[in-house]
Amino acid sequence: MAIGGIVWHGAMVENLLRVIFVELAGGRAGLVAGGQSASWTIEAIRAIVRASGEQAPPDESALLDVLARCSEAFPMRNRYVHGLWLTSDGGDLNVRSRRWSEHLHAEDASLEDANALQDELADLSRLLQNSSWHGQSAYRPLTRSQRRTVKRTG
């Protein structure tokens, strides 16, 4: 059940991050967000928050904390979802290819770690769903000048 939970909650978090990005960026940002990776979306939200200056809400640090947790969770999510699970006498391994390499990379893996990741993604999903950043944005859409700043720094 852990892998299914990782996939389910990871998809929920990724979708909520896109919704938050669109709400913060305004306009036709949904056209840009579609098909982007979670790491891209996280970095884009960070850039918008940094460019918001005095328009940033009081819970800005909470959003940045959630984004930091998402940045840590998604590489682990990718390892569990896209890796191959092997069991041996020495324990479980997660084997996956590395980008630009012909060799496989093996790491220790455990059901406990997978369950912990599932719980972390579920918690992130709840935080994002119940936050002021989702539904009714605490931010006003960026001005054209602020959007140019985001493009240069992002």
Sine and cosine of phi, psi and omega as CSV:
sin_phi,cos_phi,sin_psi,cos_psi,sin_omega,cos_omega
0.00,0.00,-0.43,0.90,-0.07,-1.00
-0.88,0.48,-0.70,0.72,-0.03,-1.00
-0.90,0.43,-0.68,0.73,0.05,-1.00
-0.87,0.49,-0.65,0.76,0.04,-1.00
-0.92,0.40,-0.61,0.79,0.04,-1.00
-0.89,0.45,-0.70,0.71,0.01,-1.00
-0.90,0.44,-0.75,0.66,-0.05,-1.00
-0.88,0.48,-0.82,0.58,-0.05,-1.00
-0.94,0.35,-0.57,0.82,0.06,-1.00
-0.88,0.47,-0.67,0.74,0.04,-1.00
-0.91,0.42,-0.62,0.78,0.03,-1.00
-0.89,0.45,-0.72,0.69,-0.01,-1.00
-0.89,0.46,-0.71,0.71,-0.01,-1.00
-0.87,0.49,-0.68,0.73,0.03,-1.00
-0.90,0.43,-0.70,0.72,0.01,-1.00
-0.90,0.44,-0.60,0.80,0.07,-1.00
-0.88,0.47,-0.65,0.76,0.03,-1.00
-0.90,0.43,-0.66,0.75,0.03,-1.00
-0.88,0.48,-0.71,0.71,0.00,-1.00
-0.90,0.44,-0.68,0.74,0.04,-1.00
-0.85,0.53,-0.74,0.67,-0.02,-1.00
-0.89,0.45,-0.66,0.75,0.01,-1.00
-0.91,0.42,-0.63,0.78,-0.02,-1.00
-0.97,0.25,-0.64,0.77,-0.06,-1.00
-0.99,0.15,-0.48,0.87,0.01,-1.00
0.95,0.32,-0.08,-1.00,0.06,-1.00
0.85,0.53,-0.71,-0.70,-0.06,-1.00
-0.98,-0.18,0.57,0.82,-0.05,-1.00
-0.87,0.49,-0.42,0.91,0.03,-1.00
-0.87,0.50,-0.50,0.87,0.05,-1.00
-0.91,0.41,-0.57,0.82,0.00,-1.00
-0.98,0.21,-0.63,0.78,-0.12,-0.99
-0.95,0.31,-0.49,0.87,-0.04,-1.00
-0.87,0.50,0.79,-0.61,0.05,-1.00
0.99,0.11,-0.04,1.00,0.02,-1.00
-0.99,0.16,0.43,-0.90,0.03,-1.00
-0.96,0.28,0.28,-0.96,0.05,-1.00
-0.88,0.48,-0.64,0.77,-0.02,-1.00
-0.90,0.43,-0.61,0.79,0.06,-1.00
-0.89,0.45,-0.72,0.70,-0.03,-1.00
-0.89,0.45,-0.68,0.74,0.03,-1.00
-0.87,0.50,-0.73,0.68,-0.01,-1.00
-0.91,0.41,-0.59,0.80,0.03,-1.00
-0.91,0.41,-0.66,0.75,0.04,-1.00
-0.90,0.44,-0.68,0.73,0.04,-1.00
-0.85,0.52,-0.69,0.72,-0.01,-1.00
-0.89,0.45,-0.64,0.77,0.02,-1.00
-0.91,0.42,-0.69,0.72,0.00,-1.00
-0.88,0.47,-0.69,0.72,0.01,-1.00
-0.89,0.45,-0.60,0.80,-0.04,-1.00
-0.98,0.18,-0.20,0.98,-0.07,-1.00
-0.95,0.31,-0.43,0.90,0.04,-1.00
0.82,0.58,-0.82,-0.57,-0.08,-1.00
-0.95,0.31,-0.21,0.98,0.05,-1.00
-0.98,0.18,-0.19,0.98,-0.04,-1.00
-0.90,0.43,0.65,-0.76,-0.01,-1.00
-0.97,0.23,0.22,-0.98,0.00,-1.00
-0.90,0.44,-0.38,0.93,-0.02,-1.00
-1.00,-0.05,0.37,0.93,0.02,-1.00
-0.84,0.54,-0.68,0.73,-0.03,-1.00
-0.91,0.41,-0.55,0.83,0.05,-1.00
-0.91,0.42,-0.66,0.75,0.05,-1.00
-0.89,0.45,-0.70,0.72,0.02,-1.00
-0.89,0.45,-0.58,0.81,0.07,-1.00
-0.90,0.43,-0.68,0.73,0.02,-1.00
-0.90,0.44,-0.66,0.75,0.03,-1.00
-0.89,0.45,-0.62,0.79,0.05,-1.00
-0.89,0.45,-0.68,0.73,0.04,-1.00
-0.90,0.44,-0.63,0.77,0.04,-1.00
-0.89,0.45,-0.66,0.75,0.02,-1.00
-0.88,0.48,-0.54,0.84,0.04,-1.00
-0.98,0.18,-0.58,0.82,-0.10,-0.99
-0.97,0.25,-0.61,0.79,-0.13,-0.99
-0.93,0.38,-0.62,0.78,0.10,-0.99
-0.88,0.47,-0.61,0.80,0.06,-1.00
-0.92,0.39,-0.67,0.74,0.05,-1.00
-0.84,0.55,-0.71,0.70,-0.01,-1.00
-0.89,0.45,-0.62,0.79,0.01,-1.00
-0.89,0.46,-0.71,0.71,-0.02,-1.00
-0.95,0.31,-0.61,0.79,-0.08,-1.00
-0.98,0.20,-0.65,0.76,-0.11,-0.99
-0.99,-0.16,-0.11,0.99,0.00,-1.00
-1.00,0.05,0.18,-0.98,0.04,-1.00
-0.96,-0.26,0.78,-0.62,-0.02,-1.00
-1.00,-0.02,0.78,-0.63,0.06,-1.00
-0.82,-0.57,0.60,-0.80,0.04,-1.00
-0.89,-0.46,0.72,-0.69,0.05,-1.00
-0.67,-0.75,0.05,-1.00,0.03,-1.00
-0.88,0.48,-0.47,0.88,-0.02,-1.00
-0.99,0.11,-0.09,1.00,-0.01,-1.00
0.81,-0.58,-0.08,-1.00,-0.02,-1.00
-1.00,0.06,0.56,-0.83,0.05,-1.00
-0.79,-0.61,0.52,-0.85,0.14,-0.99
-0.92,-0.40,0.87,-0.50,-0.08,-1.00
-0.91,-0.41,0.72,-0.69,0.03,-1.00
-0.49,-0.87,0.35,-0.94,0.06,-1.00
-0.99,0.13,0.41,-0.91,0.07,-1.00
-0.97,-0.24,0.58,-0.81,0.03,-1.00
-0.87,0.50,0.68,-0.73,0.04,-1.00
0.90,0.43,0.47,0.88,0.02,-1.00
-0.67,-0.74,0.58,-0.82,0.04,-1.00
-1.00,0.01,-0.09,1.00,-0.05,-1.00
-0.99,-0.13,0.46,-0.89,0.08,-1.00
-1.00,0.00,0.48,-0.88,0.00,-1.00
-0.88,-0.48,0.78,-0.62,-0.01,-1.00
-0.92,-0.40,0.65,-0.76,0.04,-1.00
-0.71,-0.70,0.52,-0.86,0.11,-0.99
-0.88,0.47,0.60,-0.80,0.02,-1.00
-0.60,-0.80,0.47,-0.88,0.03,-1.00
-0.57,-0.82,0.40,-0.92,0.05,-1.00
-0.90,0.43,-0.56,0.83,0.03,-1.00
-0.88,0.47,-0.68,0.73,0.03,-1.00
-0.91,0.42,-0.65,0.76,0.03,-1.00
-0.90,0.44,-0.67,0.74,0.03,-1.00
-0.90,0.43,-0.63,0.78,0.02,-1.00
-0.91,0.42,-0.64,0.77,0.04,-1.00
-0.91,0.41,-0.67,0.74,0.06,-1.00
-0.85,0.53,-0.70,0.71,0.01,-1.00
-0.90,0.43,-0.64,0.77,0.01,-1.00
-0.90,0.44,-0.71,0.71,0.01,-1.00
-0.91,0.41,-0.60,0.80,0.06,-1.00
-0.90,0.44,-0.66,0.75,0.02,-1.00
-0.91,0.41,-0.68,0.74,0.04,-1.00
-0.89,0.46,-0.65,0.76,0.04,-1.00
-0.87,0.49,-0.71,0.70,0.03,-1.00
-0.89,0.46,-0.69,0.72,0.01,-1.00
-0.87,0.49,-0.70,0.72,-0.03,-1.00
-0.94,0.35,-0.63,0.78,0.00,-1.00
-0.92,0.40,-0.60,0.80,-0.10,-0.99
-0.99,-0.13,0.23,0.97,-0.09,-1.00
-1.00,-0.08,0.21,-0.98,0.08,-1.00
-0.97,0.25,-0.14,0.99,-0.01,-1.00
-1.00,0.08,-0.20,0.98,-0.04,-1.00
-0.92,-0.39,0.68,-0.73,0.04,-1.00
1.00,-0.02,-0.97,0.25,0.08,-1.00
-0.88,-0.47,0.95,-0.30,-0.10,-0.99
-0.90,0.43,0.66,-0.75,0.07,-1.00
-0.98,0.18,-0.18,0.98,-0.02,-1.00
-0.98,-0.22,0.51,-0.86,0.21,-0.98
-1.00,0.05,0.49,-0.87,0.05,-1.00
-0.83,0.56,0.54,-0.84,0.00,-1.00
-0.93,0.37,0.51,-0.86,0.12,-0.99
-0.96,0.27,0.22,-0.98,0.01,-1.00
-0.86,0.52,-0.66,0.75,0.02,-1.00
-0.89,0.46,-0.69,0.73,0.02,-1.00
-0.91,0.42,-0.61,0.79,0.02,-1.00
-0.90,0.45,-0.62,0.78,0.05,-1.00
-0.89,0.45,-0.63,0.78,0.03,-1.00
-0.89,0.45,-0.67,0.74,0.02,-1.00
-0.88,0.47,-0.68,0.73,-0.01,-1.00
-0.88,0.48,-0.65,0.76,-0.03,-1.00
-0.95,0.32,-0.61,0.80,-0.06,-1.00
-1.00,-0.01,-0.39,0.92,-0.06,-1.00
-0.99,0.16,0.00,0.00,0.00,0.00
